[in-house]
Amino acid sequence: MHKFIFTITLLFLTSCSFSSKKDRINRNLVDNKNISLLNIDEDQKIIIRKDYYGTYSFSSWNAYNVANTQIHQVKNLEYNSSVERIENLEKNISKLSSTIPDWLETNKVLKEIEDVKEEYATLLNEKDKSTKAIRENWEELSNEFDDLREELSETVKDYRTE
C-alpha cells in the first residue's frame, strides 16, 4: 500500500513540476524583451533573440550574425580597423544572400543585402587608401548594414506572436 501511495504522490509531484516549468518558460518568453516567439507558419515556430547590441540574432543564419557583430565592433572602435579585419569580413558578407533563412527572404531584405555587398566591395577595393577614406567607407558600410537590420526588424514584426 505504501508503494502505491508513494507512486501516486511521485506521479503527482512530477506532473506538477512539468506544468510549472512549461508555464515558467512561457512567462519568460512574454516577459523578456530580448526573446521573440515567431509563427513562421502553422507548423513552424521559431525563437529569436536580440544580441548584446540590441539587434536580432538568427540561429540559422550564422553569416549574418558574424557580420553583424563585426560591424558593431568596428563602429564601437570609431571605424579604426585593420586591413585584415576588412578582408575577414568577406566570407560572411558574400554568404548573406545564399544562407538567408527562407522566412526572412523578402525583396526588400534582398535589396538591402545587395546594398551591403556594394558598400563592402567599395571598402575592400579601397582598403589601401588613406585612413580617412577607409573610415568613411566603414561608416557607409555600417549605415547600409543598419538599413538591413531595420528591414529585418520589420520582417520579424510580421511574424511576432505577441
Secondary structure, 3 states (H helix, E strand, C coil): CHHHHHHHHHHHHHHHHHHHHHHHHHHHHHHCCCEEEEEEECCEEEEEEECCCCCEECCCCHHHHHHHHHHHHHHHCCCCCCHHHHHHCHHHHHHHHHHCCHHHCCHHHHHHHHHHHHHHHHHHHCCCCCHHHHHHHHHHHHHHHHHHHHHHHHHHHHHECC
